[in-house]
């Protein structure tokens, strides 16, 4: 798992913890997924950056 920090052009930000992210050229968005299921979408036109932060697994 990784934590993704999504920074938007309007100065706001979101954080999503997922297995991965893909850029969908047809939809024009970043698709965040866990266990093959979509958990978040971020439209590319509004995104300034997506930063990946590793999440430590304890146990």
Secondary structure, 3 states (H helix, E strand, C coil): CEEEEEEECCCCEEEEEECEEEEECCCCEEEEEECCEEEEEEEHHHEEEEEEEECCCCC
